[in-house]
Amino acid sequence: MVDILHRIGIKAPATQVYNALTTLEGLAHWWTEEVVGDGKIGGKIEFSFRTKSGELLGRMVMEVQELGENKDVRWRCVEGPAEWVGTDITFQLSEQENQTIVLFGHRNWREAVEVTYHCSMKWATFLLSLREYVETGKGKPSPHDLKIDNWN
């Protein structure tokens, strides 16, 4: 199994970061503007990614598996690209020196394939968007995200 792992510090209380990760409104401000579903444990959240002109690039559905208030978030991908289905996305939060440290994981990829490399880089850009959203009120969710290659 292969994991994508990142660590980022956000100058805000864990409650603010947790809300950005667990509410549909929060998610729409840093990952993708097109978010629908139920963010409670056992609920499913659908994320759609489009070009600025509206062309669908991808869609995935996450089942919310864990919510540890202001500490942990875990989703399992249940629909989407074949490489994503069955993977887990985790956010672990801790407050350290006036920052919330986010330990991010996109875990349990079956193998490292080209899309894994792409997703690792895209997750890094979206985590920077999360930080920007929490610290300033304005992130860069899809379709306004940083473009990194010919896949987006």
DSSP file (Angstrom, degrees, kcal/mol; ACC not computed):
  #  RESIDUE AA STRUCTURE BP1 BP2  ACC     N-H-->O    O-->H-N    N-H-->O    O-->H-N    TCO  KAPPA ALPHA  PHI   PSI    X-CA   Y-CA   Z-CA
    1    1 A M              0   0    0      0, 0.0     2,-0.4     0, 0.0   109,-0.2   0.000 360.0 360.0 360.0 149.3    0.0    0.0    0.0
    2    2 A V  E     -A  109   0A   0    107,-2.3   107,-2.7   109,-0.1     2,-0.4  -0.935 360.0-161.9-120.5 140.7    1.1    3.6   -0.7
    3    3 A D  E     -     0   0A   0     -2,-0.4     2,-0.5   104,-0.2   104,-0.2  -0.951  13.7-145.3-122.5 143.4    0.2    6.7    1.3
    4    4 A I  E     -A  106   0A   0    102,-2.4   102,-2.7    -2,-0.4     2,-0.4  -0.939  29.1-175.1 -99.1 126.9    0.3   10.4    0.4
    5    5 A L  E     +A  105   0A   0     -2,-0.5     2,-0.3   100,-0.2   100,-0.2  -0.982  11.2 167.8-130.8 137.0    1.4   12.3    3.5
    6    6 A H  E     -A  104   0A   0     98,-2.0    98,-2.9    -2,-0.4     2,-0.4  -0.980  17.3-155.8-142.4 154.0    1.7   16.1    4.1
    7    7 A R  E     +A  103   0A   0     -2,-0.3     2,-0.3    96,-0.2    96,-0.2  -1.000  19.0 169.8-130.9 132.5    2.1   18.3    7.2
    8    8 A I  E     -A  102   0A   0     94,-1.9    94,-3.2    -2,-0.4     2,-0.4  -0.998  24.5-139.0-143.4 144.6    1.0   22.0    7.3
    9    9 A G  E     -A  101   0A   0     -2,-0.3     2,-0.4    92,-0.2    92,-0.2  -0.865  15.2-166.3-103.3 137.3    0.7   24.6   10.0
   10   10 A I  E     -A  100   0A   0     90,-2.3    90,-3.2    -2,-0.4     2,-2.2  -0.989  22.6-132.9-125.5 126.6   -2.3   27.0   10.1
   11   11 A K  S    S+     0   0    0     -2,-0.4    88,-0.2    88,-0.2    87,-0.0  -0.490  76.9  81.5 -81.3  75.3   -2.3   30.1   12.2
   12   12 A A  S    S-     0   0    0     -2,-2.2    -2,-0.2     0, 0.0    88,-0.1  -0.958  88.2 -80.2-166.5 158.3   -5.8   29.6   13.7
   13   13 A P    >>  -     0   0    0      0, 0.0     4,-1.6     0, 0.0     3,-0.8  -0.295  42.4-113.4 -64.9 153.8   -7.4   27.6   16.4
   14   14 A A  H 3> S+     0   0    0      1,-0.2     4,-3.1     2,-0.2     5,-0.2   0.807 114.3  65.6 -58.0 -30.9   -8.2   23.9   15.7
   15   15 A T  H 3> S+     0   0    0      1,-0.2     4,-2.1     2,-0.2    -1,-0.2   0.901 102.5  47.1 -60.8 -39.5  -11.9   24.7   15.9
   16   16 A Q  H <> S+     0   0    0     -3,-0.8     4,-1.7     2,-0.2    -1,-0.2   0.921 114.3  45.8 -68.4 -43.2  -11.7   26.9   12.8
   17   17 A V  H  X S+     0   0    0     -4,-1.6     4,-1.2     1,-0.2    -2,-0.2   0.929 111.7  52.6 -64.5 -44.4   -9.6   24.3   10.9
   18   18 A Y  H >X S+     0   0    0     -4,-3.1     4,-1.3     1,-0.2     3,-0.5   0.903 108.0  51.1 -58.3 -43.5  -12.0   21.5   11.9
   19   19 A N  H 3X S+     0   0    0     -4,-2.1     4,-1.5     1,-0.2     7,-0.3   0.870 106.8  53.9 -63.5 -36.3  -15.0   23.5   10.7
   20   20 A A  H 3< S+     0   0    0     -4,-1.7    -1,-0.2     1,-0.2    -2,-0.2   0.764 114.5  42.7 -67.5 -24.0  -13.3   24.0    7.3
   21   21 A L  H << S+     0   0    0     -4,-1.2    -1,-0.2    -3,-0.5    -2,-0.2   0.624 120.5  38.2 -94.3 -16.0  -12.9   20.2    7.1
   22   22 A T  H  < S+     0   0    0     -4,-1.3     2,-0.4    -3,-0.2    -2,-0.2   0.490  99.0  73.8-121.1  -4.8  -16.3   19.1    8.3
   23   23 A T  S  X S-     0   0    0     -4,-1.5     4,-2.7    -5,-0.2     5,-0.2  -0.873  72.8-132.2-110.8 147.3  -18.9   21.5    6.9
   24   24 A L  H  > S+     0   0    0     -2,-0.4     4,-2.0     1,-0.2    -1,-0.1   0.901 110.6  51.4 -60.7 -40.1  -20.0   21.6    3.3
   25   25 A E  H  > S+     0   0    0      2,-0.2     4,-0.6     1,-0.2    -1,-0.2   0.926 110.8  47.9 -62.8 -45.0  -19.6   25.4    3.3
   26   26 A G  H >4 S+     0   0    0     -7,-0.3     3,-1.3     1,-0.2     4,-0.4   0.940 111.3  49.4 -61.0 -48.2  -16.0   25.1    4.6
   27   27 A L  H >X>S+     0   0    0     -4,-2.7     4,-2.6     1,-0.3     3,-1.2   0.863 105.9  58.0 -59.2 -37.4  -15.1   22.4    2.1
   28   28 A A  H 3<5S+     0   0    0     -4,-2.0    -1,-0.3     1,-0.2    -2,-0.2   0.654 100.9  58.5 -69.4 -14.5  -16.4   24.5   -0.7
   29   29 A H  T <<5S+     0   0    0     -3,-1.3   110,-0.6    -4,-0.6    -1,-0.2   0.560 123.0  14.7 -92.4  -8.5  -14.1   27.3    0.2
   30   30 A W  T <45S+     0   0    0     -3,-1.2   110,-0.3    -4,-0.4    -2,-0.2   0.614 130.0  31.8-136.7 -24.3  -10.8   25.4   -0.1
   31   31 A W  T  <5S-     0   0    0     -4,-2.6   111,-2.7     1,-0.3     2,-0.3   0.871 122.6 -22.1-103.9 -64.5  -11.2   22.1   -2.0
   32   32 A T  B   < -g  142   0B   0     -5,-0.9    -1,-0.3   109,-0.3    -2,-0.2  -0.987  46.2-135.7-148.0 142.7  -14.0   22.4   -4.6
   33   33 A E  S    S+     0   0    0    109,-2.7     2,-1.0    -2,-0.3    -5,-0.1   0.736  93.1  75.3 -68.0 -21.3  -16.9   24.7   -4.9
   34   34 A E  E     +B   48   0A   0     14,-0.6    14,-2.3   108,-0.3     2,-0.4  -0.746  61.9 144.5-100.6  92.0  -19.2   21.9   -5.9
   35   35 A V  E     +B   47   0A   0     -2,-1.0     2,-0.3    12,-0.2    12,-0.2  -0.994  13.9 162.6-131.3 128.6  -19.9   19.9   -2.6
   36   36 A V  E     +B   46   0A   0     10,-2.0    10,-3.3    -2,-0.4     2,-0.3  -0.974  28.8  59.9-139.9 156.1  -23.2   18.2   -1.6
   37   37 A G  E    S-B   45   0A   0     -2,-0.3     2,-0.5     8,-0.2     8,-0.3  -0.887  79.8 -44.6 134.5-160.0  -24.1   15.6    0.9
   38   38 A D        -     0   0    0      6,-2.5    26,-0.3    -2,-0.3    -2,-0.1  -0.967  33.2-166.1-120.9 115.4  -24.2   14.7    4.6
   39   39 A G        +     0   0    0     -2,-0.5     2,-0.1     4,-0.1     3,-0.1   0.300  55.6 105.8 -87.1   9.5  -21.1   15.5    6.6
   40   40 A K  S >  S-     0   0    0      1,-0.1     3,-2.8     4,-0.1    24,-0.4  -0.463  89.7 -74.2 -85.2 162.2  -22.1   13.4    9.7
   41   41 A I  T 3  S+     0   0    0      1,-0.3    24,-0.2    -2,-0.1    -1,-0.1  -0.326 125.9  19.0 -55.3 130.5  -20.6   10.0   10.5
   42   42 A G  T 3  S+     0   0    0     22,-3.3    -1,-0.3     1,-0.4    23,-0.1   0.198 103.2 118.1  88.8 -14.6  -21.9    7.5    8.1
   43   43 A G    <   -     0   0    0     -3,-2.8    21,-2.9    21,-0.1     2,-0.4  -0.299  59.7-128.6 -78.6 167.9  -23.0   10.2    5.7
   44   44 A K  E     - C   0  63A   0     19,-0.2    -6,-2.5    -3,-0.1     2,-0.5  -0.961  13.6-161.3-122.4 138.1  -21.7   10.7    2.2
   45   45 A I  E     -BC  37  62A   0     17,-2.8    17,-2.9    -2,-0.4     2,-0.5  -0.972   8.8-151.1-118.5 128.8  -20.2   13.8    0.6
   46   46 A E  E     -BC  36  61A   0    -10,-3.3   -10,-2.0    -2,-0.5     2,-0.5  -0.880   9.4-167.7-103.8 128.6  -19.9   14.2   -3.1
   47   47 A F  E     -BC  35  60A   0     13,-3.0    13,-2.4    -2,-0.5     2,-0.4  -0.964   2.7-169.6-116.0 125.2  -17.2   16.4   -4.5
   48   48 A S  E     -BC  34  59A   0    -14,-2.3   -14,-0.6    -2,-0.5     2,-0.5  -0.939   5.6-158.1-116.9 140.2  -17.2   17.4   -8.2
   49   49 A F  E     + C   0  58A   0      9,-3.1     8,-3.4    -2,-0.4     9,-1.6  -0.968  17.7 173.4-119.6 128.1  -14.3   19.1  -10.0
   50   50 A R  E     - C   0  56A   0     -2,-0.5     6,-0.2     6,-0.3     2,-0.1  -0.869  33.3-108.4-130.2 161.0  -14.9   21.1  -13.2
   51   51 A T    >   -     0   0    0      4,-2.4     3,-1.7    -2,-0.3    93,-0.1  -0.355  47.0 -99.2 -74.2 169.4  -13.0   23.4  -15.5
   52   52 A K  T 3  S+     0   0    0      1,-0.3    -1,-0.1    91,-0.2    92,-0.0   0.782 127.4  55.7 -62.4 -25.0  -13.8   27.1  -15.4
   53   53 A S  T 3  S-     0   0    0      2,-0.1    -1,-0.3    90,-0.0     0, 0.0   0.484 125.3-102.4 -86.8  -2.2  -16.0   26.5  -18.4
   54   54 A G    <   +     0   0    0     -3,-1.7     2,-0.2     1,-0.3    -2,-0.1   0.400  69.3 147.2 103.3  -3.0  -18.0   23.8  -16.6
   55   55 A E        -     0   0    0      1,-0.1    -4,-2.4    -5,-0.1     2,-0.4  -0.505  53.2-116.1 -69.9 130.6  -16.5   20.6  -18.1
   56   56 A L  E     +C   50   0A   0     -2,-0.2    -6,-0.3    -6,-0.2     3,-0.1  -0.523  35.8 174.6 -70.9 124.3  -16.5   17.8  -15.5
   57   57 A L  E     -     0   0A   0     -8,-3.4     2,-0.3     1,-0.4    -7,-0.2   0.764  63.3 -28.2 -96.3 -34.8  -13.0   16.7  -14.7
   58   58 A G  E     -C   49   0A   0     -9,-1.6    -9,-3.1     2,-0.0    -1,-0.4  -0.963  47.9-155.2-176.6 158.9  -13.8   14.3  -11.9
   59   59 A R  E     +C   48   0A   0     -2,-0.3     2,-0.3   -11,-0.2   -11,-0.2  -0.994  13.6 177.7-146.2 138.2  -16.2   13.3   -9.2
   60   60 A M  E     -C   47   0A   0    -13,-2.4   -13,-3.0    -2,-0.3     2,-0.5  -0.991  18.2-144.2-142.0 153.2  -15.8   11.3   -6.0
   61   61 A V  E     -CD  46  79A   0     18,-2.5    17,-2.8    -2,-0.3    18,-1.4  -0.969  14.6-162.0-119.1 128.4  -18.0   10.4   -3.0
   62   62 A M  E     -CD  45  77A   0    -17,-2.9   -17,-2.8    -2,-0.5     2,-0.5  -0.915  10.3-145.5-110.5 132.5  -16.5   10.1    0.5
   63   63 A E  E     -CD  44  76A   0     13,-3.2    13,-2.2    -2,-0.4     2,-0.6  -0.862  24.3-126.2 -92.7 127.4  -18.2    8.3    3.3
   64   64 A V  E     + D   0  75A   0    -21,-2.9   -22,-3.3    -2,-0.5    11,-0.2  -0.631  38.5 166.3 -76.1 118.2  -17.5   10.1    6.6
   65   65 A Q  E     +     0   0A   0      9,-3.0     2,-0.3    -2,-0.6    10,-0.2   0.701  58.5  20.4-108.1 -25.4  -16.0    7.4    8.9
   66   66 A E  E     + D   0  74A   0      8,-1.8     8,-2.2   -26,-0.0     2,-0.3  -0.987  47.3 176.4-150.8 136.9  -14.6    9.4   11.8
   67   67 A L  E     + D   0  73A   0     -2,-0.3     2,-0.8     6,-0.2     6,-0.2  -0.850   4.6 179.3-138.8 101.0  -15.1   12.8   13.4
   68   68 A G  E >>  - D   0  72A   0      4,-2.5     3,-3.4    -2,-0.3     4,-2.2  -0.894  46.0-107.2-101.2 105.2  -13.1   13.5   16.6
   69   69 A E  T 34 S-     0   0    0     -2,-0.8   -54,-0.1     1,-0.3     4,-0.1   0.011  92.7 -13.9 -46.1 121.3  -14.1   17.1   17.4
   70   70 A N  T 34 S+     0   0    0    -56,-0.1    -1,-0.3     1,-0.1     3,-0.1   0.609 137.7  61.6  63.1  16.1  -11.2   19.4   16.7
   71   71 A K  T <4 S+     0   0    0     -3,-3.4    22,-3.5     1,-0.3     2,-0.4   0.644  98.5  20.4-132.9 -48.8   -8.9   16.5   16.4
   72   72 A D  E  <  +DE  68  92A   0     -4,-2.2    -4,-2.5    20,-0.2     2,-0.4  -0.978  41.3 179.1-140.6 143.2   -9.6   13.9   13.6
   73   73 A V  E     +DE  67  91A   0     18,-1.9    18,-2.4    -2,-0.4     2,-0.4  -0.989  11.5 179.5-137.9 132.9  -11.5   13.5   10.4
   74   74 A R  E     +DE  66  90A   0     -8,-2.2    -9,-3.0    -2,-0.4    -8,-1.8  -0.983   1.6 178.9-139.5 129.3  -11.5   10.4    8.3
   75   75 A W  E     -DE  64  89A   0     14,-2.6    14,-2.3    -2,-0.4     2,-0.4  -0.890  16.6-148.2-119.8 153.1  -13.3    9.6    5.0
   76   76 A R  E     -DE  63  88A   0    -13,-2.2   -13,-3.2    -2,-0.3     2,-0.6  -0.992  22.8-126.3-118.1 129.5  -13.3    6.5    2.8
   77   77 A C  E     +D   62   0A   0     10,-2.7     9,-3.0    -2,-0.4   -15,-0.2  -0.646  35.5 167.5 -75.3 120.0  -13.7    7.0   -0.9
   78   78 A V  E     +     0   0A   0    -17,-2.8     2,-0.3    -2,-0.6   -16,-0.2   0.575  64.8  25.0-110.7 -15.8  -16.6    4.9   -2.0
   79   79 A E  E    S+D   61   0A   0    -18,-1.4   -18,-2.5     5,-0.1    -1,-0.3  -0.992  88.7  63.6-147.1 145.3  -17.1    6.2   -5.6
   80   80 A G  S    S+     0   0    0     -2,-0.3   -20,-0.2   -20,-0.3     5,-0.1  -0.971  85.2   6.9 144.1-156.7  -14.8    7.9   -8.0
   81   81 A P  S >> S-     0   0    0      0, 0.0     4,-1.8     0, 0.0     3,-1.5  -0.292  71.9-117.4 -58.0 143.2  -11.7    7.1  -10.0
   82   82 A A  T 34 S+     0   0    0      1,-0.3     0, 0.0     2,-0.2     0, 0.0   0.854 114.7  55.9 -52.4 -39.5  -10.7    3.4   -9.7
   83   83 A E  T 34 S+     0   0    0      1,-0.2    27,-0.3    26,-0.1    -1,-0.3   0.786 110.1  46.1 -65.9 -26.2   -7.4    4.4   -8.0
   84   84 A W  T X4 S+     0   0    0     -3,-1.5     3,-2.7    25,-0.1    -7,-0.3   0.830  84.0 103.7 -85.1 -34.4   -9.3    6.3   -5.3
   85   85 A V  T 3< S+     0   0    0     -4,-1.8    -7,-0.2     1,-0.3     3,-0.1  -0.268  91.2  16.8 -59.5 127.6  -12.0    3.8   -4.4
   86   86 A G  T 3  S+     0   0    0     -9,-3.0    -1,-0.3     1,-0.4     2,-0.2   0.323  97.7 122.8  91.7  -6.1  -11.2    2.2   -1.1
   87   87 A T    <   -     0   0    0     -3,-2.7   -10,-2.7   -10,-0.2     2,-0.4  -0.502  54.4-134.7 -84.2 159.8   -8.6    4.8   -0.1
   88   88 A D  E     -EF  76 107A   0     19,-2.0    19,-3.4   -12,-0.2     2,-0.5  -0.926   7.3-155.2-117.1 139.6   -8.9    6.7    3.1
   89   89 A I  E     -EF  75 106A   0    -14,-2.3   -14,-2.6    -2,-0.4     2,-0.4  -0.967  20.0-175.3-114.0 125.8   -8.4   10.5    3.6
   90   90 A T  E     -EF  74 105A   0     15,-3.2    15,-2.4    -2,-0.5     2,-0.4  -0.938  18.2-170.8-127.4 144.3   -7.3   11.6    7.1
   91   91 A F  E     -EF  73 104A   0    -18,-2.4   -18,-1.9    -2,-0.4     2,-0.5  -0.986   7.7-171.3-129.9 120.1   -6.8   14.9    8.8
   92   92 A Q  E     -EF  72 103A   0     11,-2.2    11,-2.7    -2,-0.4     2,-0.4  -0.963  10.8-160.4-113.5 128.0   -5.2   14.9   12.3
   93   93 A L  E     + F   0 102A   0    -22,-3.5     2,-0.3    -2,-0.5     9,-0.2  -0.868  17.1 164.1-113.2 139.0   -5.2   18.2   14.1
   94   94 A S  E     - F   0 101A   0      7,-1.6     7,-3.6    -2,-0.4     2,-0.6  -0.984  33.2-125.3-147.3 146.9   -3.1   19.4   17.0
   95   95 A E  E     + F   0 100A   0     -2,-0.3     2,-0.4     5,-0.2     5,-0.2  -0.823  36.1 166.1 -95.4 126.2   -2.4   22.8   18.4
   96   96 A Q  E >   - F   0  99A   0      3,-2.7     3,-1.1    -2,-0.6    -2,-0.1  -0.979  62.7 -19.8-142.1 123.9    1.3   23.7   18.7
   97   97 A E  T 3  S-     0   0    0     -2,-0.4     3,-0.1     1,-0.3    -1,-0.1   0.882 127.3 -44.2  47.4  55.9    2.9   27.1   19.2
   98   98 A N  T 3  S+     0   0    0      1,-0.2     2,-0.3   -87,-0.0    -1,-0.3   0.709 123.2  94.0  64.2  23.9   -0.1   29.2   18.1
   99   99 A Q  E <  S- F   0  96A   0     -3,-1.1    -3,-2.7   -88,-0.2     2,-0.6  -0.961  72.7-127.6-135.6 156.6   -0.8   27.1   15.1
  100  100 A T  E     -AF  10  95A   0    -90,-3.2   -90,-2.3    -2,-0.3     2,-0.5  -0.947  27.3-148.5 -99.7 121.4   -3.0   24.1   14.2
  101  101 A I  E     -AF   9  94A   0     -7,-3.6    -7,-1.6    -2,-0.6     2,-0.6  -0.791   8.6-157.8 -90.3 127.5   -0.8   21.4   12.7
  102  102 A V  E     -AF   8  93A   0    -94,-3.2   -94,-1.9    -2,-0.5     2,-0.7  -0.935   5.9-163.9-108.2 119.6   -2.6   19.3   10.2
  103  103 A L  E     -AF   7  92A   0    -11,-2.7   -11,-2.2    -2,-0.6     2,-0.4  -0.919  19.6-165.5 -99.7 111.3   -1.2   15.9    9.5
  104  104 A F  E     -AF   6  91A   0    -98,-2.9   -98,-2.0    -2,-0.7     2,-0.4  -0.771  10.9-179.9-102.0 139.5   -2.9   14.9    6.2
  105  105 A G  E     -AF   5  90A   0    -15,-2.4   -15,-3.2    -2,-0.4     2,-0.6  -0.991  23.1-170.4-138.9 134.1   -3.0   11.4    4.7
  106  106 A H  E     -AF   4  89A   0   -102,-2.7  -102,-2.4    -2,-0.4     3,-0.3  -0.923  42.6-172.3-114.2 100.7   -4.4    9.9    1.6
  107  107 A R  E     + F   0  88A   0    -19,-3.4   -19,-2.0    -2,-0.6  -104,-0.2  -0.524  38.3  29.3-108.6 157.5   -3.9    6.3    2.5
  108  108 A N  E     +     0   0A   0      1,-0.2     2,-0.2   -21,-0.2  -105,-0.2   0.776  57.6 170.2  73.4  32.4   -4.1    2.8    1.2
  109  109 A W  E     -A    2   0A   0   -107,-2.7  -107,-2.3    -3,-0.3    -1,-0.2  -0.531  37.4-132.2 -64.0 140.0   -3.5    3.4   -2.5
  110  110 A R  S    S-     0   0    0    -27,-0.3     2,-0.3     1,-0.2    -1,-0.1   0.870  79.5 -13.1 -65.1 -36.7   -3.0   -0.1   -4.1
  111  111 A E  S    S-     0   0    0    -28,-0.1     2,-0.9  -109,-0.1    -1,-0.2  -0.984  74.8 -94.8-159.4 160.9    0.2    1.0   -5.9
  112  112 A A        +     0   0    0     -2,-0.3     2,-0.2    -3,-0.1  -109,-0.0  -0.747  56.2 160.0 -84.2 107.6    2.1    4.2   -6.9
  113  113 A V    >>  -     0   0    0     -2,-0.9     3,-1.3   -30,-0.0     4,-1.3  -0.688  57.7 -86.6-120.2 175.7    0.9    5.0  -10.4
  114  114 A E  H 3> S+     0   0    0      1,-0.3     4,-1.9    -2,-0.2     3,-0.2   0.855 126.5  56.7 -55.9 -37.6    1.1    8.3  -12.3
  115  115 A V  H 3> S+     0   0    0      1,-0.2     4,-2.9     2,-0.2    -1,-0.3   0.815 100.2  60.1 -65.5 -27.8   -2.2    9.5  -10.8
  116  116 A T  H <> S+     0   0    0     -3,-1.3     4,-2.3     2,-0.2    -1,-0.2   0.917 105.0  48.1 -63.5 -42.8   -0.7    9.1   -7.3
  117  117 A Y  H  X S+     0   0    0     -4,-1.3     4,-1.9    -3,-0.2    -2,-0.2   0.928 113.1  48.1 -62.0 -45.5    2.1   11.5   -8.2
  118  118 A H  H  X S+     0   0    0     -4,-1.9     4,-2.6     1,-0.2    -2,-0.2   0.942 112.4  48.3 -59.5 -48.9   -0.5   14.0   -9.6
  119  119 A C  H  X S+     0   0    0     -4,-2.9     4,-3.0     1,-0.2     5,-0.2   0.852 106.7  56.7 -65.4 -34.5   -2.8   13.7   -6.5
  120  120 A S  H  X S+     0   0    0     -4,-2.3     4,-1.7     2,-0.2    -1,-0.2   0.944 111.8  42.2 -60.1 -47.0    0.2   14.2   -4.1
  121  121 A M  H  X S+     0   0    0     -4,-1.9     4,-1.9     2,-0.2    -2,-0.2   0.911 114.6  50.6 -66.9 -42.1    1.0   17.5   -5.7
  122  122 A K  H  X S+     0   0    0     -4,-2.6     4,-2.6     1,-0.2     5,-0.2   0.905 107.6  53.6 -64.0 -40.5   -2.7   18.5   -6.0
  123  123 A W  H  X S+     0   0    0     -4,-3.0     4,-2.6     1,-0.2    -1,-0.2   0.912 106.3  53.7 -60.3 -39.8   -3.3   17.7   -2.3
  124  124 A A  H  X S+     0   0    0     -4,-1.7     4,-1.7     1,-0.2    -1,-0.2   0.927 110.4  46.0 -59.2 -44.1   -0.3   20.0   -1.4
  125  125 A T  H  X S+     0   0    0     -4,-1.9     4,-1.7     1,-0.2    -1,-0.2   0.890 113.0  49.6 -67.7 -37.3   -1.9   22.8   -3.3
  126  126 A F  H  X S+     0   0    0     -4,-2.6     4,-2.4     2,-0.2    -1,-0.2   0.846 107.3  54.3 -71.6 -31.7   -5.3   22.2   -1.8
  127  127 A L  H  X S+     0   0    0     -4,-2.6     4,-2.2     2,-0.2    -1,-0.2   0.869 107.8  50.4 -67.5 -34.9   -3.8   22.1    1.7
  128  128 A L  H  X S+     0   0    0     -4,-1.7     4,-2.5    -5,-0.2    -2,-0.2   0.876 109.5  51.6 -65.4 -36.6   -2.3   25.5    1.0
  129  129 A S  H  X S+     0   0    0     -4,-1.7     4,-2.8     2,-0.2    -2,-0.2   0.901 107.4  52.7 -64.3 -41.4   -5.7   26.6   -0.1
  130  130 A L  H  X S+     0   0    0     -4,-2.4     4,-2.7     2,-0.2     5,-0.2   0.938 110.7  47.2 -58.0 -47.7   -7.1   25.3    3.2
  131  131 A R  H  X S+     0   0    0     -4,-2.2     4,-2.8     1,-0.2     5,-0.3   0.933 112.6  48.9 -60.6 -46.1   -4.5   27.4    5.1
  132  132 A E  H  X>S+     0   0    0     -4,-2.5     4,-2.5     1,-0.2     6,-0.8   0.910 112.3  49.1 -61.1 -42.4   -5.3   30.5    3.0
  133  133 A Y  H  X5S+     0   0    0     -4,-2.8     4,-2.3     4,-0.2    -2,-0.2   0.949 114.7  43.0 -62.2 -49.3   -9.1   30.0    3.6
  134  134 A V  H  <5S+     0   0    0     -4,-2.7    -2,-0.2     1,-0.2    -1,-0.2   0.902 121.2  40.4 -66.5 -40.1   -8.8   29.6    7.3
  135  135 A E  H  <5S+     0   0    0     -4,-2.8    -1,-0.2    -5,-0.2    -2,-0.2   0.818 134.8  15.6 -80.1 -30.4   -6.3   32.4    7.8
  136  136 A T  H  <5S-     0   0    0     -4,-2.5    -3,-0.2    -5,-0.3    -2,-0.2   0.577  96.9-114.1-121.1 -14.4   -7.8   35.0    5.4
  137  137 A G  S  <<S+     0   0    0     -4,-2.3     2,-0.4    -5,-0.6    -4,-0.2   0.412  91.1  85.1  92.2  -2.4  -11.3   33.8    4.6
  138  138 A K        +     0   0    0     -6,-0.8     2,-0.1    -9,-0.0    -2,-0.1  -0.931  50.7 171.3-139.9 114.2  -10.5   33.1    0.9
  139  139 A G        -     0   0    0   -110,-0.6  -109,-0.2    -2,-0.4    -9,-0.1  -0.244  39.1-109.6-100.8-165.8   -9.1   29.9   -0.4
  140  140 A K        +     0   0    0   -110,-0.3     6,-0.2   -14,-0.1  -110,-0.2  -0.584  44.5 172.6-128.2  68.6   -8.5   28.6   -4.0
  141  141 A P    >   -     0   0    0      0, 0.0     3,-2.8     0, 0.0  -109,-0.3  -0.357  42.6 -50.0 -73.8 158.2  -11.0   25.8   -4.4
  142  142 A S  B 3  S+g   32   0B   0   -111,-2.7  -109,-2.7     1,-0.3  -108,-0.3  -0.432 126.8  31.4 -58.0 136.1  -11.6   24.1   -7.8
  143  143 A P  T 3  S+     0   0    0      0, 0.0    -1,-0.3     0, 0.0   -91,-0.2  -0.937 127.3  46.4 -93.5  13.3  -12.1   25.5  -10.4
  144  144 A H  S <  S+     0   0    0     -3,-2.8    -2,-0.3   -93,-0.1     3,-0.1   0.252  88.8 122.5 -98.5  12.4   -9.9   28.4   -9.2
  145  145 A D  S    S-     0   0    0      1,-0.1     2,-0.4  -114,-0.1   -19,-0.1  -0.171  76.7 -83.6 -73.1 164.9   -7.1   26.1   -7.9
  146  146 A L        -     0   0    0     -6,-0.2     2,-0.4   -24,-0.1    -1,-0.1  -0.565  44.8-136.3 -68.0 123.8   -3.5   26.2   -8.9
  147  147 A K        +     0   0    0     -2,-0.4     3,-0.1     1,-0.1    -1,-0.0  -0.701  26.8 175.3 -85.7 133.1   -3.1   24.2  -12.1
  148  148 A I        -     0   0    0     -2,-0.4     2,-0.3     1,-0.2    -1,-0.1   0.630  56.1 -11.0-115.5 -18.8   -0.1   21.9  -12.0
  149  149 A D  S >  S-     0   0    0    -31,-0.0     3,-1.2     0, 0.0    -1,-0.2  -0.878  85.9 -67.3-163.2-168.8   -0.2   19.8  -15.2
  150  150 A N  T 3  S+     0   0    0     -2,-0.3    -3,-0.0     1,-0.2     0, 0.0   0.454 114.4  72.9 -79.0   0.4   -2.2   18.8  -18.2
  151  151 A W  T 3         0   0    0      1,-0.1    -1,-0.2   -33,-0.0    -4,-0.0   0.512 360.0 360.0 -90.8  -5.4   -4.7   16.8  -16.1
  152  152 A N    <         0   0    0     -3,-1.2    -2,-0.2  -101,-0.0    -1,-0.1   0.379 360.0 360.0-146.7 360.0   -6.4   19.9  -14.7
